[in-house]
Amino acid sequence: MTLEMTFIARPVEEAEWDAAARVWTLALPHEPVSGADLRRQDAEQRGWGYPAVTLVVLAGEEVVGVAALSQSPGMYHPRRFVLEGAVHPGWQGRGAGRALWTRVRAELGVRAAEAVRTLAREDHPIAPGFLARRGFTPGKRYFTSSLDLTTFDETPFRDLLARLRARGVRVRSLSELRAANTPDLTARLHALMSDVRGDVPRAEPATPLSRQVFEEAVLGDPALLPDAYLIAENAGGEWIGQTTLFRTEVSPDLLTGLTGVTRAARGQGVATLLKLHAIRAGRSLGGTLIRTDNASDNAPMLAINDRLGFVRDPASVSWGLEL
């Protein structure tokens, strides 16, 4: 007779952050994290005044799954939550995920949640079916794609570079702006990001990003690369676009943050210019691969990435559940 394994799901303990991160990275190798990453994300949510909980599921004393419930500052609604989770590949399909979801569902009930949303790769062998059986429905699709910096050739873009340079458009890094003692730097960076992010396609309506969240989650992110936080400026000194690169301690890959251009400056090649400068910056920082992600209906940015040679991975799907 085979005894059924008993799983226990509960809030993570201080000594378990690294184990939770190992499980996450094994289950989602395209999204590696460290224990410090998970701990910082949890602490940030609480510091911003949002309800948050990070859970683990145990088989005996072994951490075999992790889940985090939070709220997105950039898509905030007091009763709508974001769920991120993973189960160790060796424990998938054995009840660990079911135990974790039971606890997640209870946490949502305590918080009077009206909806929860999560992402799952469409090629994952278990996650789409797991979510569908629990009433989640698929929605917006997102593409993660990557560019090999060791083989990239910017020759086809020389005319674009020359044209924008002739018009007085230049790109400056956060490091340069800091060295120049740019007045009101943080306020201007916050204003620019607030401007360009409003039209980015997303699963829920955008809400304003507070100055505190911007300073802590963007400027204060230890993975941010100041030499690759890039601002496009027109001949009149107006900031018209931005892009950012990050690199975490668990992967050599460069990760793209928000790339965006102000409405009046769109359609002129500014986003491509920023991407080209990000590629140069990435190379100078020793990077060999840049990763980015875009909603499937963000046609302009997808077209830019395609022209640059980014190669798409299988899509991730946004699954939502109304409670």
ABEGO torsion letter per residue (X at the ends): XBBBBBBBBBBBBAAAAAAAAAAAAAABAABBBBAAAAAAAAAAAAAAGBBBBBBBBBBEABBABBBBBBBBAABBBAABBBBBBBBBAAABGAGAAAAAAAAAAAAAAAAGBABBBBBBBAABAAAAAAAAAAGBBBBBBBBBBBBBAAABBAAAAAAAAAAAAAAGBBBBBAAAAAAAGBBGAAAAAAAAAAAAAAABBBABBBBBBBAAAAAAAAAABAABBAAABBBBBBAAGBBABBBBBBBBAABABBBBBBBBBBAAABGAGAAAAAAAAAAAAAAAAGBABBBBBBBAABAAAAAAAAAAGBBBBBBBBBBBBBX
